Amino acid sequence: MHVADLGALFDAVEARLGIRPNIEGAVLSGEVLRLFHRGAGAGASAVVNVAKNALEGRGVELFGQVVYDLGFAGGVPLHFTDATAFGGRTLYLAVAEGTPNAIDDGPVVGAAVGFFAGDQARYALLEEPSGEGSCRKVEGITLDPARKTIWAVTDPDDPERPAELCEIGLEGFF
């Protein structure tokens, strides 16, 4: 295992965003590392693009940022919780959590899976098998293209409740 001090990268992202970053996901795409900042409340979610060599401690070069409107669920803004690459696309998870900041937990009123089309985020709200909107706090994602599904891990924000592994079908995506 290799451990690196990426404090300079964190500081550069903070300077770019103007707030302390809450990085919930990262996707390496060629020579670019895309960092997914989770907004909170009215604070926007953003993706900050960084040169891959920042991971090797060879300086920090930021390529800019894109602020995303990820939509709403139950009147609460959706914010990034993770991302993964797939065939030149980036899939992401987002939750609508009723909290004004990144520290305090709040009620989750919806969740979504989405992808990027240019500078636009396209998404679908997640549904439970019953058809009702999902209020699971999905925070980890991986793709299983052979089964045409994604796997998501939940964070119930309760030490008495275990995390859940959820299989999410992506009909029409593949």
URSULFEN-V743237 format. One record per helix or strand of 2 or more residues. SS is the DSSP state (@ for helix, = for strand). FROM is the first residue (numbers start at 1). TO is the last residue. Records with the same first field share a line. If there is no record, write none. Layout:
BEGIN
SS->FROM-TO / FROM-TO
END
This chain:
BEGIN
@->7-17 / 52-56
=->23-29 / 32-37 / 45-51 / 62-68 / 72-73 / 76-77 / 79-86 / 89-97 / 108-117 / 120-125 / 138-144 / 149-154 / 165-169
END
